[in-house]
Amino acid sequence: DTSFRLAAGDIDNTNMLIEGPTGVAPKGDYDAAFDFPQQAAIGLAYTPGARLTLSADVKWIAYSDTLTNFYVSGPTGVYNLKPGWQDVMVYAVGVAYQASPTFKLLAGYNYSDSPVQADHVFANLVFPAIVRQHYTLGAHKDLGKNWNLGGAIQYSPRESLTGSGDFNGADSGITLDNRIASIGMNVGYHRLLTHRSFACPKWLERTLAILGACCLEESLTVWAA
């Protein structure tokens, strides 16, 4: 479950295109529930040498069980945004290379159809999950007995989807356009501030805290509580 604050008009049901109270929703606190979809996967890994591992898997994700409907409750009632997501198949391949006893390189690629179809574009302005391909590069470095540092770069090429029959049976004329590029590291807020799973000099602790704050990953007090 999640809670968030919306401004007046962030939900506009003047034309009754979604289930719920008619008119413009007021400013206030709103709640929504996210259910994790059912999944099934099969995969394999092959190690042709001591340092190299190749892997592949196929995964089915049942989004239709959890995102056919999406309920948001607020001061005036409950809205159903009806994103209408479809089930998808995800095909993935990966490679890992142990460059040294303490350093590993990783790369991966996956492809899936979009769970959002053209007849649900208008209902997915806040859920524009239309990218089909994901490329990733990463590395993992052991820095001592108790902790390690990892990082990854992800890129998804631009995809576009134009609504067709998605506005009360008519074409909305809206085009979703999405591309993803991200860089991440897996040390800092979580392992250092939450679990205290390693110790480090004060200058490094402060540097990691600043980098985490720059990523807008909540405040230090939330993670350290």
Secondary structure, DSSP 8 states (H G I E B T S, - for coil): -EEEEE-TTSSEETT--SBS-SEE--SEEEEE-----EEEEEEEEE-SSSSEEEEEEEEEEEGGGTSS--EEEETTEEEE-------EEEEEEEEEEEEETTEEEEEEEEEE--S--GGGSGGGTT------EEEEEEEEEE-SSS-EEEEEEEEEEEEEEE-SS-BTTB----EEEEEEEEEEESSSIIIIIIS--S---HHHHHHHHHHHHHTT---HHHHH-
